[in-house]
Amino acid sequence: MAIYTETAPNQVQEVGWLHWLFMRDDRAISCDVDVRGDGLYTVTVLPLWSAGDTITQTFTKPGDALRRHAEISSYLRASGWLLADRGAVGTDVA
């Protein structure tokens, strides 16, 4: 299973992992959606200063996982976190 994202007009890119990095002061939070091989989609929020506080949620539908990622991202931005980097990692990346 994969998430497909829009690239150039009339093209799609197979994505294995969607990653956004948020910054505030001297702290960073990683927020991503991972496509697992078993057909599940995992949303992970990782405060990089405290890996033990990682939050993971699993979904069976890609749309549900992407909606949750959007909710979390909106909350982080509303709370003063700045989107520092974002990107998609293709499934063919080693």
N, C-alpha and C positions, 0 to 999 in steps of 0.2 A: 504494500500500500504506500501511497505517496500523497503529498499535498502538491497541488499544481498552482503555480503563481503566474500572473501575467508578466510577460517580458515585453518584447516589441509587438507591434500590432499583428494579430493573428498567429502568435506563437505562445507556447506555454513552456515552463521549465519544471521538471520534476525536482522536488525539493524533499530532502530527508530531515531537515532541521531548520527551524526559523528562530533566529536569535535577536533579541533586543537588549541593549545595555543602557542602563539608566545611571546617572551620576547626581549626587547632591553633596556639596562640601567635599570631604575627602573620602566619601563612601561610594560604592557601586553595587548595583543590583542587576543580576542577569535574569532575564525572563524569556523563556523559550518554549517552543512546541517541538516535540520530537516524535517522528513516525517510527513506531516499533515494528519489528518484523512479524509480530503476532496479530497485526491488525488493530492495535490500540494506539491512541494518541495521548502523549503525556505532556502536560503543562507543568513546567518547573520554575519556581521563583527561588533564586539563590542569592542571599546577601553575601557578597564576596568577603566581608569582614568576619562572617560567622557561618561557616559552611554547615554547622550543626543545626541551623535554623531553616534549612531548606524545606520548602513546601512543594509537594508533588500531587497533582491530580490526574487521573486517567479517564479517558473518554473513548467511546466506541465509534463516534462519528467525528470526522474532521471538522465539520462546521461547529460542533459544540466546543471542541478544543480551541478553535480560532476565536470564537465568541468569548470564551473565558479569558484567553490571552488579551483580547481587546479590552475587556472589563478591567483586568489587572493593570494594563498599560494606562488606561484612562485614569484609574485611581492614583497610580504613581505620579502621573503628570499633574493631576489636581492637587497632589500633596507636595508639590514643589520639586519633584525629581525631573531632571532634564534627560531627554533621549540623546545619548552620546553617540551611539552606533547601532546599526541594524543591518540585518542581512539574512540571506537564505543560503544554506549550504546544500549543494546538490548531492544526490545519492551516489554519484560516481566518484566523489572525493575520497581519496584514501587516507 
